[in-house]
């Protein structure tokens, strides 16, 4: 194998097997499982000399350009230095190949009869099980012998009865009993033979199954270690690349414009420290003296107009409806070991993974659901349309617009507590008001109702199901969204598409939307089919593309929709007389620029949005304190408020307290239900406060619908019926 003269004149020779170091001779010695070299028996391997590292279980890590480390994960660790980075890489590659071959040889030796890879506990348990099975089969064999003996005696007795002079009816009965006894003996013998075959099969294959299980465990551990090392190396390369292409902070002319230079690089991950820590989401730090340090406050620049965080919310604004806030405290630069949390969560549902607030944004799921109303003016315009097909175009644009806020929002919202609510009263300013309530905890489900004086009502119940797949999150919202225009009676329904968060472990987080949406007008039968094209590296199409067709009940296409879910949506009218179902007109619609109508265009993000979780203007206002809200409102949630103010350690502690309080409430309800069952009394299960389950006459689905009473309670300031959840 290859050899390199290392520091202190040590020469390392590499073969495939066990790597040894002799401190007395200051030399490296290798022992190999290959027949060309001296092979060490298992007995010898149990008594290795001092300084031995088994290559099959060794950890090989790169320290810097020339240094690397070989360790057994315990007391034995060797720091080696190569003459150059190229030589170091040759060594690491050769060691990794040798390790792979050593593992393979070990597995092959196991297959030939070596049981060393199976732990003593597993072997003992396996042998005990086999002994139990053997004893049971022996018992069955004994029973079989007894059955055969007694069966033979029974048949002999029956034969003797047949020889006696008995009435004809008795002979027939004796003959039937004799036949049944014979069948019983044959069946018993078959059962014993089947049990014996099972035991033989278990003895033959149990060892192979045990090895397969152990192999899968080892593979999983190696995969976790490899992913962690890959993530560290990847971030090291990103750091090196940025260091080579970006001016240093103290370079001339870079101090005043650093923010402007950083702003276009939306979503870049922060640097990783030497302990393999990952930063949760995009950060832009504006104060050079705080670079790279953990902070307890916010990241707000020290301008004369700033006030302290405690003073910011000390007094509620007298009139929150006239002036909305346009900024929140900047996101602090807290670090977190992402892989240490994620490696045990593969395949689990996102809502059941205990996440610290480092992965969150200071908004609840109810507030994120309310963000669907950011472009409510599309529904205002739709309400004015006399043509139902044109109205459907605006409804489709509204459907697409609800995803525009997600393009840079890689942080997750807080999971709402059961009974939590969120109101948004914009009746005076923009003509609508909205109410959300968390109606179920597992699975998480939120009910939403919004109504406008401009002639529309929007309601939905969304259940969130999600899975962590190792490299990405899949978030699947379940439930139907209803949009109703009372003046015309048009009732539209649709469902949401799947949201995917990519590069969970390595690289820059990015979000994609994929799937199809069918919007149906239940009154007229009109339909709109929207297709969210998933991102493909090899596609020439524009990223985040959305296409759609608006058709009448006969299937004839009247409008073509084209755009992206993060920027805009255009509408093209299909020219009449263009072939069957307007096929030609559909192809020429894009060319007919005079028929193009801009349905929707995304509003620009506020200034310094990259420092404020990429919140839109509406999102910045959602968590601002308002007077008169219910005590269950998301604005009053303490862990969310602490996180917004940059006090993340306190927010994590408060989050755990709230979750524990919710668990205790659930256990109490379960205990009450059990007690009621035992006592035979009627138990009243949990019911939402402002919503009730009803069957929709059009979709035939049962969902939570607003039953009224919230705004009346707010006017009276009577919240006595609200639960204590915070």
VOGU-3710 file (C-alpha; in Angstrom, 3 decimals, decimal comma):
1> xxxxxxxxxx> 0,000/0,000/0,000  1,026/3,682/-0,077  3,472/5,066/2,459  4,294/8,576/3,658  7,057/9,799/5,940  5,305/11,842/8,555  6,518/14,097/11,397  9,379/12,926/13,630  10,552/10,691/10,823  7,698/8,205/11,201
11> xxxxxxxxxx> 6,862/6,135/8,154  3,313/4,894/7,779  2,604/1,892/5,552  -0,993/1,110/4,728  -2,521/-2,254/3,975  -6,056/-3,427/4,607  -6,745/-4,609/8,097  -5,673/-3,334/11,511  -3,445/-0,290/11,771  -0,918/-0,542/14,612
21> xxxxxxxxxx> 1,630/1,837/16,091  4,574/0,710/18,165  5,766/3,463/20,519  8,922/1,504/21,360  10,215/1,246/17,783  8,622/4,514/16,651  7,207/2,690/13,646  3,840/1,784/12,222  3,033/-1,880/11,677  0,039/-3,223/9,812
31> xxxxxxxxxx> -1,659/-6,583/10,123  -3,904/-7,759/7,387  -6,651/-10,260/6,823  -5,218/-10,949/3,357  -3,420/-14,330/2,849  -0,360/-12,451/1,559  0,343/-11,088/5,037  0,283/-12,317/8,574  -3,332/-12,812/9,649  -4,322/-12,312/13,239
41> xxxxxxxxxx> -6,840/-14,711/14,724  -9,821/-13,565/16,734  -8,082/-14,667/19,926  -5,077/-12,493/19,032  -7,338/-9,562/18,180  -8,781/-9,680/21,687  -5,282/-9,067/23,088  -3,928/-6,344/20,814  -0,825/-4,399/21,735  -0,946/-0,903/23,147
51> xxxxxxxxxx> -1,787/1,785/20,569  -3,847/-0,419/18,262  -6,646/1,078/16,192  -8,986/-1,263/14,345  -9,296/0,229/10,863  -12,795/-1,212/10,347  -14,162/0,939/13,186  -11,735/3,873/12,976  -12,860/7,500/12,573  -10,895/9,397/9,922
61> xxxxxxxxxx> -11,369/13,173/9,968  -9,659/16,089/8,243  -8,318/18,819/10,538  -6,963/21,345/8,037  -5,079/21,466/4,740  -2,262/19,112/5,796  -3,383/17,489/9,066  -5,795/14,631/9,623  -6,848/12,511/12,593  -7,308/8,773/13,071
71> xxxxxxxxxx> -9,249/7,752/16,156  -11,126/4,789/17,545  -13,636/7,098/19,215  -12,070/6,418/22,612  -8,626/6,855/24,130  -6,599/6,204/20,964  -6,241/9,278/18,741  -3,370/10,040/16,350  -2,806/13,421/14,708  -0,944/13,017/11,425
81> xxxxxxxxxx> 0,568/15,626/9,161  1,234/15,193/5,454  3,753/17,166/3,431  1,043/18,858/1,342  -2,719/19,073/0,919  -2,566/16,734/-2,093  -0,622/14,155/-0,080  -3,082/14,518/2,798  -6,009/13,884/0,465  -4,242/10,788/-0,973
91> xxxxxxxxxx> -3,834/9,477/2,544  -7,445/10,140/3,552  -8,734/8,529/0,338  -6,513/5,478/0,809  -7,560/5,131/4,449  -11,247/5,398/3,581  -10,863/2,737/0,864  -8,954/0,532/3,276  -11,642/1,011/5,903  -14,342/0,028/3,407
101> xxxxxxxxxx> -12,442/-3,121/2,427  -11,770/-4,005/6,051  -15,489/-3,702/6,825  -16,297/-5,854/3,786  -13,768/-8,510/4,825  -15,209/-8,507/8,322  -18,705/-9,043/6,924  -17,477/-11,865/4,678  -15,737/-13,572/7,565  -18,987/-13,263/9,523
111> xxxxxxxxxx> -20,863/-14,983/6,700  -18,439/-17,930/6,828  -19,302/-18,623/10,451  -17,792/-15,849/12,524  -20,238/-14,468/15,073  -18,070/-11,717/16,541  -20,183/-8,925/15,027  -23,220/-10,044/16,965  -23,268/-8,678/20,479  -23,138/-11,128/23,368
121> xxxxxxxxxx> -26,547/-9,963/24,568  -28,144/-10,612/21,188  -26,509/-14,027/20,937  -27,690/-15,005/24,407  -31,222/-13,887/23,647  -31,174/-15,747/20,338  -29,869/-18,969/21,927  -32,478/-18,745/24,687  -35,217/-18,366/22,088  -33,941/-21,338/20,113
131> xxxxxxxxxx> -33,730/-23,463/23,259  -37,311/-22,526/24,120  -38,462/-23,413/20,629  -36,614/-26,748/20,812  -38,204/-27,630/24,136  -41,643/-26,751/22,816  -41,133/-28,950/19,761  -39,923/-31,783/22,006  -43,083/-31,365/24,056  -45,107/-31,549/20,880
141> xxxxxxxxxx> -43,194/-34,683/19,822  -43,980/-36,294/23,177  -47,604/-35,357/22,751  -47,504/-36,842/19,258  -46,122/-40,120/20,565  -48,834/-40,220/23,209  -51,486/-39,400/20,626  -50,162/-42,149/18,345  -50,049/-44,658/21,232  -53,522/-43,850/22,488
151> xxxxxxxxxx> -54,834/-43,587/18,935  -53,567/-47,073/18,141  -55,125/-48,397/21,330  -58,369/-46,649/20,467  -58,428/-48,146/16,979  -57,660/-51,605/18,413  -60,546/-51,241/20,837  -62,829/-50,101/18,032  -61,752/-53,070/15,906  -62,592/-55,377/18,774
161> xxxxxxxxxx> -66,002/-53,750/19,034  -66,574/-54,345/15,325  -65,881/-58,085/15,788  -68,582/-58,332/18,422  -72,102/-59,185/17,446  -73,771/-55,818/17,738  -76,722/-54,279/15,934  -76,009/-52,849/12,438  -76,464/-49,252/13,605  -73,758/-49,686/16,267
171> xxxxxxxxxx> -71,291/-51,041/13,687  -71,838/-47,971/11,495  -71,203/-45,612/14,387  -68,060/-47,534/15,431  -66,776/-47,346/11,848  -67,280/-43,550/11,736  -65,477/-43,100/15,052  -62,593/-45,243/13,769  -62,261/-43,097/10,613  -62,272/-39,904/12,637
181> xxxxxxxxxx> -59,606/-41,252/14,982  -57,418/-42,069/11,965  -57,870/-38,538/10,555  -57,028/-37,050/13,942  -53,762/-39,032/14,120  -52,782/-38,010/10,580  -53,479/-34,329/11,365  -51,468/-34,495/14,585  -48,503/-35,995/12,732  -48,708/-33,230/10,130
191> xxxxxxxxxx> -48,735/-30,572/12,850  -45,652/-32,061/14,525  -43,791/-32,252/11,206  -44,642/-28,603/10,468  -43,339/-27,535/13,894  -40,132/-29,499/13,315  -39,665/-27,816/9,924  -40,231/-24,416/11,516  -37,579/-25,058/14,130  -35,100/-26,166/11,476
201> xxxxxxxxxx> -35,841/-23,060/9,416  -35,446/-20,796/12,461  -32,104/-22,383/13,313  -30,916/-21,987/9,724  -31,936/-18,382/9,146  -31,863/-16,716/12,570  -28,133/-16,127/12,388  -28,452/-14,577/8,950  -31,286/-12,321/10,122  -29,274/-11,206/13,130
211> xxxxxxxxxx> -26,311/-10,312/10,916  -28,540/-8,394/8,527  -29,988/-6,386/11,403  -26,538/-5,607/12,781  -25,344/-4,620/9,310  -28,248/-2,192/8,896  -27,496/-0,640/12,287  -23,853/-0,151/11,340  -24,836/1,312/7,972  -27,133/3,830/9,665
221> xxxxxxxxxx> -24,410/4,922/12,064  -21,896/5,289/9,224  -24,453/7,262/7,191  -25,027/9,682/10,057  -21,283/10,175/10,526  -20,748/10,652/6,787  -23,565/13,193/6,501  -22,261/15,142/9,468  -18,751/15,200/8,015  -20,104/16,154/4,583
231> xxxxxxxxxx> -22,078/19,033/6,047  -18,990/20,314/7,849  -16,816/20,089/4,741  -19,488/21,759/2,617  -19,798/24,711/4,959  -16,010/24,915/5,169  -15,900/25,228/1,374  -18,630/27,887/1,408  -16,683/29,799/4,028  -13,492/29,553/2,010
241> xxxxxxxxxx> -15,274/30,661/-1,150  -16,858/33,688/0,506  -13,546/34,581/2,095  -11,905/34,581/-1,326  -14,565/36,629/-3,111  -15,928/39,081/-0,493  -14,064/42,080/0,890  -13,108/41,785/4,573  -15,111/43,824/7,054  -12,217/46,197/7,732
251> xxxxxxxxxx> -11,380/46,768/4,062  -11,485/50,405/2,898  -14,894/51,435/1,733  -16,645/48,283/2,914  -17,897/49,496/6,282  -20,656/51,806/5,111  -22,003/49,648/2,277  -21,727/46,173/3,717  -25,475/45,886/4,103  -26,114/46,904/0,506
261> xxxxxxxxxx> -23,563/44,391/-0,721  -25,112/41,602/1,312  -28,738/42,253/0,547  -28,896/40,563/-2,914  -27,547/37,313/-1,467  -30,887/36,346/-0,035  -31,014/33,273/2,121  -27,279/32,642/2,527  -26,448/30,482/5,492  -24,191/31,916/8,136
271> xxxxxxxxxx> -20,713/30,571/8,732  -20,235/27,418/10,740  -17,912/27,273/13,697  -15,359/24,578/14,527  -17,941/22,506/16,434  -20,033/21,887/13,321  -22,834/24,264/14,248  -25,429/25,372/11,738  -27,233/28,688/11,633  -30,952/28,457/11,194
281> xxxxxxxxxx> -31,701/30,992/8,492  -30,467/34,093/6,686  -28,730/36,684/8,816  -27,298/40,069/7,918  -25,406/41,624/10,831  -25,193/45,385/10,756  -23,005/46,057/13,788  -19,350/45,110/13,061  -18,407/44,986/16,736  -20,888/42,122/17,327
291> xxxxxxxxxx> -19,750/39,962/14,417  -19,483/36,277/15,323  -20,644/36,665/18,921  -23,776/35,254/20,507  -26,080/37,941/21,730  -28,818/38,266/24,238  -30,557/41,234/22,696  -31,759/42,014/19,206  -29,666/42,989/16,233  -31,134/46,447/15,742
301> xxxxxxxxxx> -28,664/49,026/14,512  -27,768/51,627/17,059  -29,537/54,620/15,587  -30,955/57,515/17,517  -34,536/56,491/16,796  -34,212/53,041/18,424  -35,754/52,261/21,793  -35,088/49,373/24,111  -36,983/46,123/23,618  -38,700/46,303/26,988
311> xxxxxxxxxx> -39,875/49,841/26,345  -41,066/48,981/22,857  -44,036/47,019/24,220  -44,379/48,617/27,627  -47,420/50,623/26,584  -50,019/49,642/24,033  -50,576/52,146/21,229  -53,657/54,278/21,748  -54,919/53,743/18,203  -53,381/50,796/16,449
321> xxxxxxxxxx> -55,628/51,103/13,427  -54,171/54,343/12,124  -50,511/53,479/12,047  -49,046/49,993/11,645  -45,520/49,073/12,564  -43,034/48,681/9,746  -40,216/46,896/11,551  -39,493/44,307/14,215  -36,271/43,604/16,146  -33,619/42,119/13,869
331> xxxxxxxxxx> -32,981/38,418/14,068  -30,005/37,709/16,371  -27,072/35,551/15,343  -27,705/32,467/17,473  -26,081/29,211/16,415  -27,421/25,684/16,770  -26,227/22,184/15,908  -28,851/21,313/13,311  -27,787/17,719/12,699  -27,878/16,810/16,392
341> xxxxxxxxxx> -31,649/17,449/16,306  -32,496/16,251/12,816  -30,660/12,913/12,715  -33,228/11,292/15,026  -36,251/12,765/13,245  -36,070/11,154/9,792  -39,512/9,878/8,776  -41,321/11,637/11,615  -44,127/14,148/11,334  -42,893/17,715/11,662
351> xxxxxxxxxx> -45,504/18,682/14,263  -44,238/15,910/16,588  -40,564/16,899/16,428  -39,506/18,948/19,503  -37,999/22,016/17,842  -36,294/24,897/19,660  -37,292/28,418/18,673  -34,039/28,732/16,702  -35,901/27,162/13,772  -38,976/29,371/14,146
361> xxxxxxxxxx> -40,106/32,778/13,050  -42,009/34,964/15,563  -45,437/34,161/14,116  -47,888/31,365/14,860  -49,456/28,995/12,349  -52,707/30,940/12,721  -50,956/34,156/11,762  -49,345/32,464/8,759  -52,794/31,262/7,708  -54,102/34,832/7,978
371> xxxxxxxxxx> -51,333/35,940/5,578  -53,381/34,349/2,791  -55,365/37,618/2,885  -52,416/39,822/1,947  -53,774/40,252/-1,581  -57,437/40,514/-0,570  -57,948/43,193/-3,226  -58,066/40,367/-5,788  -61,259/39,131/-4,147  -62,559/42,715/-4,002
381> xxxxxxxxxx> -62,135/42,928/-7,782  -63,593/39,457/-8,259  -66,729/40,503/-6,369  -67,301/43,262/-8,932  -67,095/40,893/-11,934  -70,395/40,100/-13,645  -68,888/37,291/-15,739  -68,255/34,154/-13,665  -65,306/33,058/-15,858  -63,569/36,415/-15,351
391> xxxxxxxxxx> -64,304/36,167/-11,645  -62,690/32,716/-11,625  -59,492/34,241/-13,074  -59,186/36,586/-10,093  -59,953/33,780/-7,640  -57,181/31,714/-9,271  -54,748/34,626/-8,973  -55,674/34,965/-5,291  -54,956/31,257/-4,831  -51,469/31,646/-6,322
401> xxxxxxxxxx> -50,741/34,864/-4,418  -50,991/33,083/-1,048  -47,676/31,327/-1,811  -45,700/34,478/-2,642  -44,774/35,095/1,001  -43,098/31,663/1,288  -40,284/32,093/-1,221  -37,679/33,203/1,356  -39,517/32,143/4,528  -37,419/29,091/5,462
411> xxxxxxxxxx> -38,217/29,301/9,187  -41,270/27,497/10,557  -44,089/29,232/12,456  -44,945/28,303/16,041  -47,326/25,355/16,340  -50,504/26,863/17,749  -51,834/25,606/21,076  -55,272/24,023/21,288  -57,798/26,834/21,736  -55,387/29,541/20,556
421> xxxxxxxxxx> -56,977/32,247/18,386  -55,881/35,096/16,154  -57,987/37,990/14,961  -57,201/40,558/12,291  -59,677/43,422/12,267  -59,139/45,627/9,213  -62,785/46,479/8,684  -62,251/50,250/8,820  -59,048/50,363/6,731  -59,575/47,720/4,036
431> xxxxxxxxxx> -63,070/46,381/4,647  -62,443/42,874/6,019  -61,894/41,086/9,296  -60,583/37,613/9,993  -60,617/35,056/12,824  -58,589/31,827/13,233  -58,819/29,189/15,964  -56,762/26,049/16,612  -59,497/23,404/16,724  -57,291/20,288/17,023
441> xxxxxxxxxx> -53,799/19,567/18,297  -53,021/16,089/16,914  -53,379/16,247/14,016  -52,861/20,029/13,987  -55,928/21,709/12,495  -56,870/25,366/12,272  -60,203/26,880/11,254  -60,282/30,268/9,523  -63,133/32,627/8,676  -62,849/35,996/6,944
451> xxxxxxxxxx> -65,590/38,271/5,644  -65,487/41,539/3,728  -67,960/44,340/3,284  -66,903/44,332/-0,389  -68,929/41,174/-0,993  -66,964/37,993/-0,279  -66,463/35,403/2,460  -63,453/33,102/2,806  -63,367/30,081/5,114  -61,115/27,074/5,469
461> xxxxxxxxxx> -60,044/24,317/7,826  -56,450/23,247/7,225  -54,796/20,178/8,724  -51,022/20,100/8,380  -49,259/16,792/7,761  -45,527/16,818/7,246  -42,559/14,483/7,018  -38,834/14,948/7,407  -37,148/12,923/4,655  -33,498/13,478/5,593
471> xxxxxxxxxx> -32,675/16,026/2,869  -35,981/17,898/2,773  -39,260/18,609/4,534  -42,576/17,813/2,836  -45,518/19,836/4,144  -48,936/18,675/2,938  -51,892/20,908/3,896  -55,150/18,953/3,934  -58,542/20,591/3,774  -60,759/22,599/1,464
481> xxxxxxxxxx> -60,796/26,387/1,046  -64,172/28,016/0,327  -64,690/31,427/-1,266  -68,294/32,617/-1,504  -69,709/35,699/-3,242  -73,208/36,194/-1,719  -74,480/38,624/-4,383  -74,082/36,105/-7,223  -74,181/32,905/-5,179  -70,912/31,709/-6,733
491> xxxxxxxxxx> -69,194/29,237/-4,416  -65,577/28,302/-5,199  -63,533/25,562/-3,542  -59,931/24,394/-3,896  -57,130/22,662/-1,975  -53,502/23,643/-1,366  -50,409/22,099/-2,996  -47,403/20,484/-1,320  -44,635/22,706/0,039  -41,084/21,315/0,127
501> xxxxxxxxxx> -38,134/22,775/2,039  -34,872/21,586/0,468  -31,265/21,365/1,725  -32,139/20,730/5,351  -28,675/19,370/6,174  -26,289/20,798/3,579  -26,414/24,017/1,556  -28,758/26,970/1,403  -32,388/26,350/2,371  -34,882/26,931/-0,433
511> xxxxxxxxxx> -38,614/26,345/-0,854  -40,578/24,904/-3,749  -44,295/24,440/-4,396  -45,491/21,563/-6,542  -48,756/19,913/-7,513  -52,066/20,819/-9,105  -55,050/22,825/-7,891  -58,577/22,460/-9,235  -60,835/25,417/-8,497  -64,529/24,616/-8,943
521> xxxxxxxxxx> -67,503/26,974/-9,092  -70,242/24,799/-7,604  -73,013/27,043/-8,918  -72,022/27,271/-12,607  -69,706/24,260/-13,010  -66,819/26,442/-14,254  -63,344/25,100/-13,459  -59,767/26,292/-13,370  -56,842/23,872/-13,380  -53,604/25,319/-12,008
531> xxxxxxxxxx> -50,298/23,466/-12,283  -47,354/24,384/-10,040  -44,313/23,132/-11,939  -41,656/21,666/-9,592  -38,161/23,045/-9,953  -35,783/21,020/-12,130  -32,103/21,730/-12,598  -32,280/20,550/-16,209  -35,431/22,442/-17,193  -35,242/25,569/-19,333
541> xxxxxxxxxx> -38,528/26,864/-17,946  -38,613/29,819/-15,615  -38,365/28,798/-11,962  -41,546/28,600/-9,836  -43,729/28,518/-12,948  -47,518/28,281/-12,711  -49,846/27,595/-15,650  -53,616/27,416/-15,709  -56,727/27,082/-17,826  -60,169/28,520/-17,104
551> xxxxxxxxxx> -62,947/26,535/-18,732  -66,732/26,353/-18,771  -68,749/23,247/-17,789  -68,382/21,813/-21,318  -64,590/21,892/-21,055  -64,078/24,774/-23,479  -61,096/26,917/-22,450  -61,774/30,663/-22,273  -58,669/31,991/-20,492  -55,044/30,919/-20,140
561> xxxxxxxxxx> -53,159/31,825/-16,942  -49,381/32,098/-16,913  -46,894/33,334/-14,339  -44,892/32,390/-11,250  -46,079/31,892/-7,703  -43,505/34,349/-6,330  -43,859/37,273/-8,782  -47,001/37,714/-10,895  -49,863/36,098/-12,826  -51,037/37,098/-16,306
571> xxxxxxxxxx> -54,298/36,228/-18,036  -54,729/35,693/-21,806  -58,090/35,388/-23,498  -58,436/32,434/-25,860  -59,495/33,586/-29,311  -62,769/32,068/-30,563  -62,902/29,619/-33,469  -59,501/28,132/-32,789  -60,139/24,432/-33,450  -61,738/21,884/-31,186
581> xxxxxxxxxx> -62,183/23,272/-27,664  -60,057/26,243/-28,681  -56,825/24,234/-29,030  -55,329/26,579/-31,612  -56,541/29,605/-29,746  -54,869/28,228/-26,638  -51,552/28,040/-28,478  -51,895/31,544/-29,902  -53,182/33,106/-26,698  -49,645/33,823/-25,457
591> xxxxxxxxxx> -48,882/35,654/-28,723  -51,984/37,851/-28,490  -50,377/40,506/-26,320  -53,393/42,788/-26,663  -55,489/40,280/-24,685  -52,954/40,042/-21,830  -54,183/41,227/-18,446  -51,996/41,471/-15,353  -54,050/39,854/-12,620  -51,592/40,033/-9,748
601> xxxxxxxxxx> -48,066/41,237/-8,966  -46,178/40,689/-5,737  -45,580/43,672/-3,484  -41,891/44,443/-2,839  -40,488/43,389/0,510  -39,866/46,091/3,137  -36,434/47,584/3,565  -34,055/45,296/5,517  -36,534/42,407/5,245  -33,604/39,971/5,148
611> xxxxxxxxxx> -32,885/40,960/8,773  -36,528/40,487/9,810  -37,226/36,902/8,700  -38,169/38,134/5,186  -41,523/39,335/6,513  -43,873/41,202/4,180  -45,504/44,486/5,211  -48,568/42,583/6,433  -46,501/39,990/8,328  -44,633/42,750/10,199
621> xxxxxxxxxx> -47,930/43,980/11,651  -49,459/40,637/12,642  -47,740/40,232/16,010  -48,048/43,865/17,084  -49,976/44,135/20,324  -53,540/45,425/20,015  -55,984/46,276/22,762  -59,212/44,349/23,259  -58,188/41,016/21,748  -59,134/37,690/23,346
631> xxxxxxxxxx> -56,760/36,355/26,045  -56,089/33,378/23,751  -54,789/35,580/20,910  -51,399/34,650/19,399  -50,110/38,162/20,078  -50,187/37,338/23,810  -48,224/34,106/23,503  -45,166/34,663/25,769  -42,600/32,403/24,052  -43,355/33,967/20,689
641> xxxxxxxxxx> -43,022/37,477/22,135  -39,703/36,636/23,808  -38,370/35,227/20,563  -39,412/38,333/18,609  -37,546/40,432/21,170  -34,377/38,388/20,666  -34,463/36,589/24,046  -34,293/33,083/22,614  -33,033/31,222/25,685  -35,993/32,485/27,692
651> xxxxxxxxxx> -38,290/31,741/24,748  -37,142/28,109/24,647  -37,824/27,697/28,361  -41,241/29,335/28,009  -42,066/27,161/24,991  -41,383/24,020/27,027  -43,605/25,327/29,845  -46,514/25,982/27,477  -46,182/22,594/25,793  -46,083/20,838/29,176
661> xxxxxxxxxx> -49,173/22,775/30,273  -50,963/21,660/27,117  -49,948/18,026/27,737  -51,317/18,188/31,283  -54,629/19,591/30,021  -54,893/16,782/27,470  -54,175/14,119/30,122  -56,823/15,643/32,381  -59,408/15,458/29,580  -58,471/11,828/28,930
671> xxxxxxxxxx> -58,766/10,997/32,642  -62,166/12,715/32,816  -63,334/10,691/29,807  -62,214/7,419/31,426  -63,892/8,350/34,718  -67,121/9,252/32,937  -67,070/5,905/31,138  -66,542/4,023/34,383  -69,262/5,967/36,165  -71,658/5,666/33,242
681> xxxxxxxxxx> -72,091/9,435/33,060  -72,135/11,593/29,949  -68,749/13,092/29,024  -68,616/16,335/27,077  -65,511/16,216/24,812  -63,439/19,257/23,890  -65,172/21,637/21,519  -63,758/24,770/19,870  -65,109/28,031/21,226  -65,918/29,938/18,035
691> xxxxxxxxxx> -66,276/27,182/15,406  -68,530/24,133/15,075  -68,484/21,085/12,812  -70,952/21,222/9,919  -71,481/19,389/6,645  -71,041/21,530/3,549  -74,006/21,127/1,162  -71,814/21,410/-1,963  -68,698/19,396/-1,111  -70,442/17,054/1,389
701> xxxxxxxxxx> -67,376/17,450/3,640  -67,606/17,958/7,400  -65,495/20,858/8,600  -65,365/23,525/11,297  -67,416/26,597/10,360  -67,589/29,903/12,231  -70,683/29,925/14,451  -70,482/33,584/15,436  -70,134/35,407/18,721  -66,492/36,480/18,688
711> xxxxxxxxxx> -66,892/40,069/17,547  -69,878/40,528/19,858  -67,767/39,297/22,797  -64,999/41,675/21,777  -67,402/44,595/21,695  -68,617/43,706/25,209  -65,090/42,730/26,323  -66,568/39,555/27,779  -63,937/36,806/27,539  -65,095/34,763/30,537
721> xxxxxx> -65,599/31,655/28,385  -61,990/31,639/27,072  -59,650/28,900/28,377  -56,369/29,674/30,130  -53,764/28,384/27,675  -50,858/30,788/28,221
//
